[in-house]
């Protein structure tokens, strides 16, 4: 049985010491983002109305910032929220990717890179959790990747503005639109940058995961602390 970690009551609900709460405003917003994600996908792939679908996607994407801010301001950061947030973020990204691929507006390889990266990180997380009990915090490059991809996909969903691209490859190239000298939506360039940040994030998480495993093996006593159920002490 793990040792109880002693935490002052006023620290519970902060990013460093999440609570076990489930029904919080921030968690509700996160769940709402997931619902809006699938509403967007249905409207977009069925060609109901491109711009209505885009508004729903933009609203869903904006809540990624909102739920985190509310949780920190009200000290309602929870373990459930920390686990849900990246999952819902990926769901939002996947629906944008799938919708654009289905409509033949995004190269398939970008979809595969994003999916394979997430499969790799999910598998790595399973390995890390065998040794290191506390979840690894989200890194800033991952947040940057999410912001770039969401913004890029939003511009691509809108389909404008369209700008001339650099001729970095012989064109026309359906694999690298916008880099073959042809005009392409501004969003594709943000998506390219987001993919780069996504791969950098995978490297960062790999290093952090390897360090966490090494730390757990070198100091197994630290892994006995019960982070989910700390002992609350009065200040």
Secondary structure as GFF3:
##gff-version 3
##sequence-region A 1 235
A	DSSP	beta_strand	3	8	.	.	.	ID=ss1
A	DSSP	three_ten_helix	9	11	.	.	.	ID=ss2
A	DSSP	alpha_helix	25	45	.	.	.	ID=ss3
A	DSSP	alpha_helix	50	73	.	.	.	ID=ss4
A	DSSP	alpha_helix	79	102	.	.	.	ID=ss5
A	DSSP	alpha_helix	108	129	.	.	.	ID=ss6
A	DSSP	alpha_helix	140	158	.	.	.	ID=ss7
A	DSSP	beta_strand	162	164	.	.	.	ID=ss8
A	DSSP	beta_strand	183	185	.	.	.	ID=ss9
A	DSSP	alpha_helix	187	218	.	.	.	ID=ss10
A	DSSP	three_ten_helix	220	224	.	.	.	ID=ss11
A	DSSP	beta_strand	225	233	.	.	.	ID=ss12
###
